[in-house]
C-alpha cells in the first residue's frame, strides 16, 4: 500500500509540474505579444507604408541564454490578423489599440 501512495504522489507531482510549465509558457508568450504590439505602436507602424523590420521576428539558433518567445509571438499575431506583414518582410499593426488616440 505504501508503494502505491508513493507512485500516486509522484504522478500527481508530475502532472502539477506539467500544468505549471504550460501556464508559464502561456504567460511568457502573452507578455511577448504585448511587447511586440507596443513596439509597433511606438514606431508608428500602422500601415504598409510605415511598416518596420522587427529584428526579433526570426529566431536565432545560435542565441545562448533564456528562450526567446518573441518570434513565436510575432507568428501568433500575424496568424490572428493583428499584425500584418509586407512582401519585403516588414511588420505593421492591422488593428490599432483602443488606448491609442490619434
C-alpha positions in Angstrom: 0.0 0.0 0.0 2.9 2.4 0.8 4.4 1.9 -2.7 1.0 2.7 -4.3 0.8 6.0 -2.4 4.3 7.0 -3.4 3.6 6.3 -7.1 0.3 8.2 -6.9 2.0 11.2 -5.2 4.8 11.1 -7.8 2.3 11.1 -10.7 0.3 14.0 -9.2 3.5 15.9 -8.8 4.5 15.3 -12.4 1.0 16.4 -13.6 1.3 19.6 -11.5 4.7 20.4 -12.9 3.4 19.9 -16.4 0.4 22.2 -15.8 2.6 24.9 -14.3 5.1 24.9 -17.1 2.3 25.2 -19.7 0.9 28.2 -17.7 4.4 29.7 -17.6 4.9 29.4 -21.4 1.4 30.9 -22.0 2.3 33.9 -19.7 5.6 34.5 -21.4 4.1 34.4 -24.9 1.3 36.8 -23.8 4.0 39.2 -22.5 5.9 38.9 -25.8 2.7 39.7 -27.7 2.1 42.8 -25.7 5.8 43.8 -26.2 5.5 43.4 -29.9 2.3 45.4 -30.2 3.7 48.2 -28.0 6.9 48.2 -30.1 4.9 48.6 -33.3 2.8 51.4 -31.7 5.9 53.1 -30.6 7.4 53.0 -34.1 4.0 54.2 -35.6 3.8 51.2 -37.9 0.1 51.3 -38.7 0.0 50.5 -42.4 2.1 49.0 -45.1 3.8 52.3 -45.9 5.0 52.8 -42.3 5.9 49.1 -41.7 9.1 48.4 -39.9 11.5 45.5 -39.7 11.5 43.6 -36.4 14.9 42.1 -35.7 13.4 39.7 -33.2 10.8 38.3 -35.6 13.1 35.5 -36.7 14.7 33.1 -34.2 18.4 32.8 -33.9 19.6 29.2 -33.4 22.9 30.4 -32.0 21.5 32.6 -29.3 22.6 31.5 -25.9 20.5 32.1 -22.8 16.9 32.0 -21.9 14.4 31.0 -24.5 13.1 33.9 -26.6 9.3 33.8 -27.2 9.2 36.9 -29.3 9.4 35.1 -32.7 6.6 32.8 -31.7 4.5 35.8 -30.5 5.0 37.6 -33.8 3.9 34.4 -35.6 0.8 34.2 -33.5 0.0 37.9 -34.0 0.3 37.6 -37.8 -1.8 34.4 -37.8 -4.6 36.1 -35.7 -4.6 39.1 -38.1 -3.5 41.7 -35.5 -0.1 42.3 -37.2 0.4 42.4 -41.0 3.5 41.5 -43.0 4.6 43.1 -46.2 6.2 41.2 -49.1 9.6 42.7 -48.0 9.2 41.1 -44.6 8.3 44.3 -42.6 5.6 44.3 -40.0 2.7 46.7 -39.2 -0.3 46.8 -36.9 -3.6 46.0 -38.7 -5.7 46.7 -35.7 -4.9 49.7 -33.7 -5.1 49.6 -29.9 -8.0 51.1 -28.2 -5.6 53.1 -25.9 -4.1 54.9 -28.9 -5.9 58.1 -29.6 -4.8 59.6 -33.0 
